[in-house]
Amino acid sequence: MIYISRQEHFNAAHKLYNPAWSEERNKEVFGPCANANWHGHNYDLIVTVKGQPDPDTGFVVDLKALSTLIREHIIRHVDHKNLNLDVPFMSGKLASTENLAVAFWEILQRELPRITSTAQLHGIKIYETPRNFVEYFGE
């Protein structure tokens, strides 16, 4: 099995805030991330697919096609956006990086067959900061 990854980048704002909680509880749990005026991150997204190389191309997946798919179905919807307000697939969800990873997985799981009939989505990794990241494997 070969694993191949593509990295993309986007900038987005969000706030972590549970509307069912008091202002005090939100500040206690989320700290400055519950800032009423939002805050932003320079995110890095790494998408990994797995499979066997095609005997005709040597590719598990065409990375240019994967990049285009990621940019079309994810990046253009989140880059320079407010994840809480501007992104329909995050509507009604807490805008945590964990929930973002699950949403990205669902989108890519649905769209990946458009560019490959053999490769499978293996993992999503989102760096919120250089030291904080989330990995999701669809489980």
N, C-alpha and C positions, 0 to 999 in steps of 0.2 A: 504494500500500500504506500502510495506517495502522497504527501501532504504539501500543498502549495498555498501561499498566502499573498494577499494583496493589501497594501496599506493605503488608506485615504485619510484626509484631514478635513475637519470642519470646526467652525467657531459657533457657539450658541450660548444663549443665556437661559437661566432657569432659576427657580427657587424651590426649595424643599419645604412644603407646607401642607399639613393635613387640615382641611377645612372643618373637620369634625372636632378638632381640638381647640383649646383656648390659645390665645397669643402666647401666654406664658409657657404652656406645654410645648408649643412649636419651638420656641426659643430654647427651651431646656433640651429637647431632643435633637434639633437640627442646628442649633447655634447660629452663627452668622449666615449659614446657608438658607435660613428662613427670612433673610433680609427683605423687607417690603419692596425695596427698589431693585430686586433681582441681583444676580451676579453671573459672571460668564466664565467659560472655559475654552481652551484651545484643545479640542478633542482629537485623538488619533484612533481610527477604526482599522482593525486588522481582521480580514475575513479569510478563513482557511477552508479550503475544499480538499477532498481526498478522492483518490481513485487510482486507476492504472493508466499509464501513458498510452495514448492512441498510437497504434503501430504506424500510421501514416504521417503523423505530425510530431510524435514524441511528447505531446502535451497531455497533461491531465485535464487542463482547461486552458483556453486562450485567455491569457491575463489581460489583454487589451479589452476583450469582450466582457470579462469579469469587472474590470474597472468601469467600463461604460455602464454596466448594469447597476453597480453600486452607486455611481454618481447620479444616474437617472432616477432610481427608485428610493434612494436614501438621502444622499448628500444634498441634492437640490431642494429637498424638503426641510432640511435642518440647518443648513449653513447660514449663518448670520440671522438666525430666527430665535424667537423665544419659545423654548420647548413646551412651556405651560400654555401659551396662548396661540401660537402660530402653526402648530404641527398637528394636523387632524388625527394621525394615528397615535398620538399621545393624549388625546382628549379624555378626560376623566381618570387619568392615571397620575400618580405621583411621578414627577419628572426626575426620578433617580437614575443613575447610570445603569443600575440593575434592570429597571423596567425598560430603559432604552435598548439594552442588549436583547431582551426578549422580543421587543417590537421589531428590531432589525432582523433577528432570526426569522420571525414569521414572514416578513417581506421577502427575504432572500430565499427562504425555503420554497415559497410560492413562485418566485421569478427565475431561480437558477435553471430549471428545465428549458427555459427559452434559449440558453446558450450551450447546454450540454445534455446529452442523454445518458451519460455514464458517471460523471463526477457527482459527489454528494457533499452537501454542506457539513463541515466538521465542527467549526467553532467560530465564535465571534469574540473578539477582544476589543474593549474600548478603554483607552487611557483618558481619564478625566484630567489628571495631572501626571507629571513624570513618575510620581510615586504611588498614585492611586489608579487602579484599573479593575475592570470586571471581565471575567471570561464566562461564556455561556456555550453549552454544547447541546442544547435542545432537550435537556432532561428535566 
